[in-house]
Each structure stands twice: as C-alpha cells, then as structure tokens.
C-alpha cells in the first residue's frame, strides 16, 4: 500500500509588507491562478494525496472563493483528500491565557500545531506565498515514502541555493544552513537584511556565500513531530520575553530539537529557482516567471489538465 502523505499549506498570514490585500490570493497565472495552485499541482504530481490548508476563520470565505472551492473540485477528481485547520490567537496550551494587547497569532509553529488530530501521516509543510519548483516536492516525497514509526524523528528539508531565492526589490531573511559531510543539518542561522550585490550578496555589510543552502520553510516531517511541537509550545511560553511580539517559529523549534540531538534533518539540495511575493513590486516578476515556465512547457496553460 502506498504511504499516505500530506501537503500542509500555511496560509493564515496576511503579508504586512505587501500593502493591503491577502497577498497569498493575488492572481499570478494566465487564468487567475495563484502561487498556491502551482504548489498544489507540483505536490499532487509528486505523489502527495492529502492537502491541509491552515487558514484563519476570518479569511475563510475569501480563501474558499479564491482557491479552496476550485481545489476541492480538482482534488475530488484525483482522489486527493482536503482538510482545513484554523490558526487562532487564543488556541493556546492548557492554563495559558492570551496576553492583553496581543493581536496576531503565534507564528508558524502554532500554525502547524493547528493540524493536530488532522495529521496522521508524514507531511510536507510550505508557505502559501512561495513558489518552490518541482524538484523539492519529488525529493521530499521520496524521503517521506520511507517513513516508519521507528523513523519518527528523521526529518528532511529542501535546501535552496541562496542566489536562487533573492529579491530584486528589497532585503530578505533566510535561514542559512550548516550541514555535515553526510548532508545532515547541524544548524540553521536565521539571517536578516540579505540583499543582492553586484557580485553576490551581503547582510549588514557582511558578505554572504550565495551558494549556501537556505531554508525556505519547506520541511518534510513525521506525525510524531506533532507531539514535540506541542511540548515546544508550552516551553515557548515558559521563556516568552515579549508577549506582544514573540513568535513560535518552525525553524527555530526544529533547530532546538537538532541542538538537543532529538532529531535528524536531511538537507535535500534543490537547484530550482524560488520566487514569491515579499514586496508589492515582486508580483510582476512572479507573473513573468509563470509565463516563462508555461512557455518552456513546465506547466500547461490549463494547469491541472496533465494530472
């Protein structure tokens, strides 16, 4: 029997730098497709057979109109299961109350935790507004197909090449990966203010190797991870320095588990170009990017017709 595998899409955030509107729902394809359509296509093509959308209740209607209803129809034809999980500000561990004045949810760790009870299989987690290319889905799916409960603490991640992930329109934050000779992650160094330069990249005046692997929040995880994530959320509150702005972030939690020797993370290098809408000006670049991919035959103009 084929291993059931889930695609988990973090779509609960509204981009603060995008200038209004739900940036994840901005059309970029020839028939009004959004970035998520292409991610879903690539994941189904790679063999993922369940899709979990993490959204907020207040964007549910807009979300279903923009993509949910359409994808449900596609999924029904392809025998792919669809589920929704809801990230909420007040979905907190027992005994913890939401700090007064806090207005935004608690980050990507809390987002994935919203899927507890829905995820019972190995899964890939992605950002809604990032385009990752096809290769990483195939590689992560192949890794997850070997999952057994004994391998419950063996994870993987897509390692993008930094130069393939930079924006022409401003600085970006990337998790720069350190790995051992076997390709296993030893550390992820969250690095902000990375900008393109004439001959590479720099962050705050320091030269950054543009051929480094970086994490774009594309992880291959196991159902066992959910319990560690829940425990980590409790610990996060025990050490919370800033109740109004602190965030429980997936890469930081996985990094802590790595440092404690509790898990392994295989870095699967991919040469595909990432693109996404971080800044408003990025949107035109993304639209052109999909036009080029369709012209090259990577996608059909009628997106799901080849599945």
Phi, psi and omega in degrees: 000136179290140178296130174287135179223141183250147167258119179252120184250119179276103185235024184272347185268142171255127188292121182288332185270358188270353174079054176083161180078162179269104190297332179296340186255012179286127181293137179228347182261172186295334181246033178081011178297149174253170184306320182303325178304316182291321178298316181295317177304311185293323180291316179296317179300324181283346177120359178290136187233020174211138180236128177242118176267125173261116181226179171256151181304323186286346176254007186303315184295311180298322182294313181294324178294318185284325184212321189305309183296320181295316182291325177300320179294317178297314184297322181300322180289331187259007179061041178251131182280145177238138176218158177240141171233151187238120176273130182225144180307320186263013175277088190236161178300155180308135175087357181250128178255153183291128180299141179296135179093349178286131182241337183249151179302180196261021173098182189293330177295315178294325180301309182293327179297335177299342181272002181300131183095337178263323179274119176231011187220166175299149187213158173251139179242135182223163170277144181294329189256020177246137172258124190253350187082172188275328192299317184298322179298317180296315183293317181292321178299316180299320178296313184290335179296338179272007182297136165222158180305331178295337180259027186297342180252016178257112182246176173214169177211156175276125178259101179279155176277127187312314185297339178275005186232012185270155178256143175281352191251010179159183182278158178228161173251132180224147173272105182277127189270137168248135183220162180270182185296337180273000179086014177267141181295134172250335181194151171237119182259106181293118187236120183256171178060037177277126178230153176293143172235175182304324183239023178158238181207156175213159175228118180051044177085352182261130181292136179244137179290115184288351177263007176295152169280140175232153176270131176247031179063040176241098188245145170255113189234171185244162179300331179297334181299331185300323179292320178296323180294321180292315177299318180298328181292322176297314180297324178303317180288330178295332183247019187288116182274322183237096185296340183270334185237346184302142180230141176267103190252136182307308183297326181289319179295315180296322177300320178295317179299322177298311182298327180277357179072021183273339184220165169240149178227114177278128178269112182261103186291136176234141180263002180295152176275127172278143160215157183197170183257086175274315180246155182306321183292342180291338188301318181296323179296318181293316179301316179295321180301315179291324175302314181296317181296323178292318179299326180280355180083010178292323176232152170278148177298330174264089202310307188270004187294342184264004182267000000 
